[in-house]
Every structure is written in C-alpha cells, then in structure tokens.
Amino acid sequence: MYTLRGFQINGNPSISHLTNALSCAEKMVYKGISLSKEEWYQLLEEAIRENDVSASQRIHLFLIGNDGVNKHDSILDDRLIHIFAKNNKVFEANLVFLHAKKLEIHTWNGIISAHEASKCHESVFLLFSEMQCNGIKPNKLTYLCILKVCGFLRSMKTREGIDLKIRKRTLLQKDVMLGNTLVDMYVKCGALEKAQHVFEQLPYLTVFSGTALISGYVENGLSDEALKCF
C-alpha cells in the first residue's frame, strides 16, 4: 500500500527528497493507483518551494497523461504556470495553458505574465485580446502586466487605448498602484503631458508617483516642471 501524505510510505521515515517522492507517485500511477488532488497539490507545492522546474514538468506530464485529477481543476494549472513563468519557461507555461480545461481570469493573468517576463511583447497583446474575446474581463493584475509591456510599443494609440479601458472602469481612482504604473508608462514613452495628467488624477500620491514623473522631467531637461512636482 502506498501513500504520499507527508511523503511517507507504509510508516517509513519521511521522504524528504522530492525526486524520491515523485518516483513513488509514478510507481503508484503505473500500478493503476490514482493520486488524490491533495497529493498532487502537495507534490507541486514542494516543487514550487524548491523551485524545481524539472519536477514540475514531470508532475505536469503525469497530470495530462495518466491521471484525470486536473480535468476541472484550475488551481493546479495556475500553480504550474506560476513556476514556469518564474523561470522564464514560456514554452512549458504554454503547454499547461493549452491543456487547461477551465480558463479563469487568474489563469489568463498567469500566462500573460509568463509572456511578459520572457519579453514576448507581441504575444502578450494577442493573449490580452483573446482573453477579452472569450468574455473574460481584465482586472488590476492584468492591466499592471499590460502597462509594463506598453513602454516597448511604438504605437501611442495602443497605449491610450489601454489607458481608456482603465478609466472606463474607474480603476484609476480605485488603485494608486495602477495609476503609478500608468504614470511610469507615459514617462518611459516620453509622453510627459499625459503622465502629468494621470498624476493629477491619482486618489493620493506616493513616493513612487512623484519620483517617476520628476525623473521624466529631469531626463528631458525640464527642471522647472520637475520642481513644480514638489
């Protein structure tokens, strides 16, 4: 009889090494013994804790190939995307996303973040568009990621379109972090008037709000404008 709870097998001392625990899991699956969701969670969380990409890949292969535990479970998908994104494994993150049975907002945010971290800027916007076509509304985390990428775009129209979407949902007034990121985006694009306009609409100011705008003015030789921010 096998059990993976606490990484124990038949009362033996705890198997502390993740690789050994995975080997045990594989033997169980090959013998036709299904693992519970809790056991898969346990293995995956340990892999994430150790930042073990190889172990995470093994877990994913077993989930899609030998066990149906993840067919309606977005949490396992989200956690897998998280570790792959963290390690710039965008191909592996894409595989998880493509096999996911249920795409929630946090799943979309995870894959968008993975592409942003890997500097796949064009695919970030393709995913952003696809997400909305599937009826999923972007949230704060989505926009924070999108705004980071906007600084690399040549099209001011695209940047202003994202700005407009944020304003239509009154997110700018609700979240100063989002406002700060929007200020920073316009500063990096050299659109200082727009950055100033956003700055003046923030619900309250933080050190980051002023620093981003001041730096932009100074870098563009507008010291008088920078002084007005104090």
C-alpha positions as CSV (number, residue, x, y, z in Angstrom):
1,M,0.0,0.0,0.0
2,Y,1.3,3.4,-1.0
3,T,0.6,6.8,0.5
4,L,2.2,10.2,-0.3
5,R,0.8,12.1,2.6
6,G,3.7,13.8,4.3
7,F,5.8,12.0,1.8
8,Q,5.5,8.7,3.9
9,I,5.3,5.2,2.6
10,N,4.0,2.5,4.9
11,G,5.1,4.3,8.0
12,N,8.7,4.7,6.9
13,P,10.6,7.9,7.7
14,S,9.6,10.9,5.7
15,I,11.0,11.0,2.2
16,S,12.4,14.5,2.2
17,H,13.8,14.4,-1.3
18,L,11.2,15.5,-3.9
19,T,12.7,13.2,-6.5
20,N,12.1,10.2,-4.4
21,A,8.5,11.3,-3.7
22,L,7.9,11.7,-7.4
23,S,9.3,8.3,-8.1
24,C,6.9,6.8,-5.6
25,A,4.0,8.7,-7.3
26,E,5.0,7.4,-10.7
27,K,5.0,3.8,-9.4
28,M,1.6,4.3,-8.0
29,V,0.2,5.7,-11.2
30,Y,1.7,2.8,-13.3
31,K,0.1,0.4,-10.9
32,G,-3.2,1.9,-11.5
33,I,-3.4,3.7,-8.2
34,S,-4.9,7.2,-8.6
35,L,-3.4,10.0,-6.5
36,S,-5.8,12.5,-4.9
37,K,-5.9,16.2,-5.6
38,E,-4.4,16.8,-2.2
39,E,-1.4,14.6,-3.0
40,W,-0.8,16.3,-6.4
41,Y,-1.1,19.7,-4.7
42,Q,1.4,18.5,-2.1
43,L,4.0,17.4,-4.7
44,L,3.6,20.5,-6.8
45,E,3.8,22.9,-3.8
46,E,7.0,21.2,-2.8
47,A,8.4,21.6,-6.3
48,I,7.5,25.3,-6.2
49,R,9.0,25.7,-2.8
50,E,12.3,24.1,-4.1
51,N,11.9,26.0,-7.4
52,D,12.4,22.6,-9.1
53,V,11.3,23.1,-12.8
54,S,12.2,19.5,-13.8
55,A,9.9,18.1,-11.0
56,S,7.1,20.4,-12.1
57,Q,7.5,19.2,-15.7
58,R,7.2,15.6,-14.5
59,I,4.1,16.4,-12.5
60,H,2.5,18.1,-15.5
61,L,3.2,15.2,-17.8
62,F,1.6,12.8,-15.4
63,L,-1.4,15.0,-14.9
64,I,-2.2,15.2,-18.6
65,G,-1.1,11.7,-19.5
66,N,-2.0,9.3,-16.7
67,D,-4.4,10.9,-14.3
68,G,-7.6,12.9,-14.7
69,V,-7.3,14.9,-11.4
70,N,-6.7,18.2,-13.2
71,K,-9.5,18.0,-15.8
72,H,-11.6,20.5,-13.9
73,D,-9.0,22.0,-11.6
74,S,-7.6,25.4,-12.5
75,I,-5.5,25.7,-9.3
76,L,-3.0,23.1,-10.4
77,D,-2.8,24.8,-13.8
78,D,-2.3,28.1,-12.2
79,R,0.5,26.9,-9.9
80,L,2.3,25.1,-12.8
81,I,2.1,28.3,-15.0
82,H,3.4,30.2,-12.0
83,I,6.6,28.2,-11.6
84,F,7.3,28.1,-15.3
85,A,6.7,31.8,-15.7
86,K,9.0,32.5,-12.7
87,N,11.8,30.5,-14.5
88,N,11.2,32.0,-18.0
89,K,9.9,28.7,-19.3
90,V,7.3,30.2,-21.6
91,F,7.0,27.1,-23.8
92,E,6.2,24.9,-20.8
93,A,3.7,27.5,-19.5
94,N,2.0,27.5,-22.9
95,L,1.6,23.7,-22.7
96,V,-0.1,24.0,-19.4
97,F,-2.4,26.7,-20.7
98,L,-3.3,24.8,-23.8
99,H,-4.2,21.7,-21.8
100,A,-6.2,23.7,-19.2
101,K,-9.9,22.7,-19.2
102,K,-11.1,25.8,-17.5
103,L,-9.6,29.2,-18.2
104,E,-10.2,31.6,-15.3
105,I,-9.0,35.2,-15.0
106,H,-6.1,34.1,-12.9
107,T,-5.1,31.5,-15.5
108,W,-5.1,34.2,-18.2
109,N,-3.1,36.5,-15.9
110,G,-0.6,33.8,-15.3
111,I,0.1,33.1,-19.0
112,I,0.2,36.8,-19.8
113,S,2.7,37.3,-17.0
114,A,4.8,34.4,-18.4
115,H,5.0,36.0,-21.8
116,E,5.7,39.4,-20.3
117,A,8.6,38.0,-18.2
118,S,10.0,36.4,-21.3
119,K,9.7,39.7,-23.2
120,C,7.3,38.2,-25.7
121,H,5.6,41.6,-26.0
122,E,3.5,40.9,-29.1
123,S,2.1,37.7,-27.8
124,V,1.1,39.5,-24.6
125,F,-1.3,41.7,-26.5
126,L,-2.5,38.7,-28.6
127,L,-3.4,36.9,-25.3
128,F,-4.9,40.1,-23.9
129,S,-7.2,40.4,-26.9
130,E,-8.0,36.6,-26.9
131,M,-8.9,36.8,-23.2
132,Q,-11.5,39.6,-23.9
133,C,-12.9,37.8,-26.9
134,N,-13.5,34.8,-24.6
135,G,-15.6,37.1,-22.3
136,I,-13.0,37.5,-19.5
137,K,-12.7,41.0,-18.1
138,P,-9.2,42.1,-17.3
139,N,-8.5,43.0,-13.7
140,K,-5.9,45.1,-11.9
141,L,-3.2,42.4,-12.3
142,T,-3.9,42.1,-16.0
143,Y,-3.5,45.8,-16.5
144,L,-0.4,46.0,-14.4
145,C,1.2,43.5,-16.7
146,I,0.0,45.1,-19.9
147,L,1.2,48.5,-18.8
148,K,4.7,47.1,-18.3
149,V,4.7,46.0,-21.9
150,C,3.2,49.2,-23.3
151,G,6.5,51.0,-22.8
152,F,8.0,48.8,-25.5
153,L,5.4,49.7,-28.1
154,R,5.7,52.3,-30.8
155,S,2.0,52.9,-31.1
156,M,0.7,55.6,-28.8
157,K,-2.8,54.7,-30.0
158,T,-2.4,51.3,-28.3
159,R,-1.2,52.9,-25.0
160,E,-4.0,55.4,-25.0
161,G,-6.5,52.5,-25.7
162,I,-5.3,50.7,-22.6
163,D,-5.5,54.0,-20.6
164,L,-9.1,54.5,-21.8
165,K,-10.1,50.9,-20.8
166,I,-8.7,51.6,-17.3
167,R,-10.6,54.9,-17.0
168,K,-13.9,53.5,-18.2
169,R,-13.9,51.0,-15.3
170,T,-12.8,53.8,-12.9
171,L,-9.8,51.6,-11.9
172,L,-7.5,54.6,-11.8
173,Q,-9.4,56.2,-8.9
174,K,-9.6,52.8,-7.0
175,D,-6.0,51.7,-7.2
176,V,-2.9,54.0,-6.8
177,M,-0.5,51.2,-7.9
178,L,-2.3,51.0,-11.2
179,G,-2.1,54.8,-11.5
180,N,1.6,54.8,-10.6
181,T,2.3,52.2,-13.3
182,L,0.4,54.3,-15.8
183,V,2.4,57.4,-15.0
184,D,5.6,55.4,-15.3
185,M,4.5,54.0,-18.7
186,Y,3.9,57.5,-20.1
187,V,7.2,58.8,-18.7
188,K,9.1,55.9,-20.3
189,C,7.4,56.7,-23.6
190,G,8.3,60.4,-23.3
191,A,4.6,61.5,-23.1
192,L,5.2,63.8,-20.1
193,E,1.9,65.8,-20.5
194,K,-0.1,62.6,-20.4
195,A,2.0,61.4,-17.4
196,Q,1.2,64.7,-15.6
197,H,-2.5,64.4,-16.4
198,V,-2.6,60.9,-14.8
199,F,-0.5,62.1,-11.9
200,E,-3.1,64.9,-11.1
201,Q,-5.9,62.4,-11.1
202,L,-4.4,59.9,-8.7
203,P,-6.6,59.4,-5.5
204,Y,-3.5,60.0,-3.4
205,L,0.2,60.3,-4.1
206,T,3.1,58.0,-3.1
207,V,6.9,58.5,-3.3
208,F,6.9,56.4,-6.5
209,S,4.2,58.6,-8.1
210,G,6.3,61.7,-7.8
211,T,9.7,60.1,-8.4
212,A,8.6,58.7,-11.8
213,L,7.3,62.0,-13.0
214,I,10.2,64.1,-11.6
215,S,12.7,61.7,-13.2
216,G,11.0,62.1,-16.5
217,Y,11.1,65.8,-16.4
218,V,14.8,65.9,-15.4
219,E,15.8,63.4,-18.1
220,N,14.1,65.7,-20.7
221,G,15.8,68.8,-19.4
222,L,12.6,70.3,-17.9
223,S,13.9,71.1,-14.4
224,D,11.3,73.8,-13.8
225,E,8.5,71.4,-14.4
226,A,10.2,68.9,-12.1
227,L,10.3,71.5,-9.3
228,K,6.6,72.0,-9.5
229,C,6.0,68.4,-8.5
230,F,7.3,69.1,-5.0
